[in-house]
Amino acid sequence: MEKSATKRFGILTGGGDCPGLNAAIRGICKAAHFKYGMEIMGIEEGYKGLVEGNASLMKPEDFSGIINKGGTILGSSRERPFKDPKKVEAMIENYKKWELDCLITIGGNGTQKRANWLREMGLNVIGLPKTIDNDIFGTDMTFGFHSALDIATDAIDRLHTTAHSHRRALVIEIMGNRAGWLTLYAGIAGGGDVIIIPEIPYDINIIYEHVKHRMDKKGGFSVIAVAEGAMSVEEATLTKKELKKKRLKEGLSAAERISNELNEISELETRHTILGYLQRGGAPSPFDRVLATQCGTAAAELLHNGIYNKMLVLRGNDVISIPIEDVAEKTKLVPKDHLTIQSAKLSGTCFGDEVIF
């Protein structure tokens, strides 16, 4: 067994759950324990456990046989400890009390942002990028994305049969927060006729023209994939505060808004479907199991060598580490000139910014 620079580390999963978290935990822990002899403190419910001191030493049986399991064996939470100085003090105290050499944070943008703040306070951290949104800056792909993509694509496939049978326009809402990656990829893979993402504000009249053109054909129907963060051209001119106020007043999801707007200006009788948490559940896809394992074992290598304050990212076919401060508080959005958007438009998909037929 090789001598390691890291003797004991903590590991937590923060934010929303997604497929691949357990595969990442397994990858880190197996390499760290069996190859390097490190001790592992499993911290419960993300930063909440770090604040409240809920953690225990993990044994091999804790991280074996979990690569195919969804969710996270450690539990998660939406804890935002930096709003309370006492909670920040508690996290630092528990880190020292447990005699940790480093804290592994598996999570999305919020989790890595808080990890970087802990770094600024003198703690050692290593981040792993998980989210179905695929919006973490610096990495080509996050684990969790492909699993959610499979689910969303399957849902669009299923909607096609109903839309075709009833000659109807159906709207499906897909997660992604402020980024359109999941909707973009699922919309293309599922053959969506219209794809609406936050990065391209939509004109409802353009969407209507595109859908009507399809509906006027024999046996015509239409499937519209809309991201939860979608906004109209008019809404794109609002400030963040103004848009939030407008959303609270409306009380409608993106799919409901699009469906209602189309029904108001046409005779389409549009219906909507919201996938919601279905996209985050279930077993991880093979791709996510492999990527999470690669990130996990790479994190164990960093721990072994005493290299801290990094995040593991996928670049091409390689998993590399970059400074976590280069990632924190940045969001990877879909560029409007992205190849995927260009190919979709060339194949006849409308994004609500121009009529394509």
ABEGO torsion letter per residue (X at the ends): XBBBABABBBBBBBEBBBBGAAAAAAAAAAAAAAAAGBBBBBBBGEAAAAAAGBBBBBBAAAABGAAABBEBAAEBBABBAAABAAAAAAAAAAAAAAGBABBBBBEBAAAAAAAAAAAAAGBBBBBBBBEAAGABBGBABBBGAAAAAAAAAAAAAAAAAAAAAAGBBBBBBBBGEABAAAAAAAAAAAGBABBBBAABBBBAAAAAAAAAAAAABBGBBBBBBBBAABBBAAAAABBAAAAAAAAAAAGBBAAAAAAAAAAAABAAGBBBBBAEAAAABEBBBAAAAAAAAAAAAAAAAAAAAGBBGBBBBBBEABBBBBBAAAABGBBBBBBAABAAAAAAAAAGBBAGABBBX
